[in-house]
Amino acid sequence: MAKLVRSLIGFVLACLAAAVTQVLFVITPLDIYGLNDDQRILELGKVLFLALSAATQFAIFAAPFALAAVIFGLVQGMRGWAYYVFVGLAISLLGFSTLYAGESRSEFTIANSYAVAAFAFSGIIAGYVFWVIAGMGGGRRPDFAGVRKEPEVVETPARGHLKAKDYEHAEETTAKPAVSVPDRGLRKTH
């Protein structure tokens, strides 16, 4: 139950982070910084409103893909950040291609490098935020996190202190010693 709650909270915060990232590609921090105090507050309110609206759309679109990816990650024991960042990137680029496919053929298009960068970066941020909130604790725990095991002590004879019983199972060799480099008659012997 805790994993489910952590995953839901992680998904909501990942959608919010992706939305804020995309809105900050539209209304840049430099634009906000250049305003006076009253205008800055109004602009930050607009950023917040746009981010909440975009987060809702992101959640609606990404929910089935994220659910499948999270279940796969939990079953396979994916605990690394790279998996969740890659999933976030893939979902965001899928969203971009869906928007592009749904466009009418006019002069104005979403297909430009800035829009692709905004979608890609927002997906990367969303995947990372999800991993920080829910992904690190997902999947199987490594062996070292479980019950402490006592190290296995293997007794070996100390070097130079071998006894006759240590040679009981040694094979006798009567053949010539092995040469590390095969002799093809090319070595000088004089």
Secondary structure as UniProt FT lines:
FT   HELIX           2..26
FT   HELIX           29..33
FT   HELIX           37..76
FT   HELIX           81..101
FT   HELIX           113..130
FT   HELIX           131..135
FT   TURN            136..137
FT   HELIX           143..145
FT   TURN            159..160
FT   HELIX           164..167
FT   TURN            168..169
//
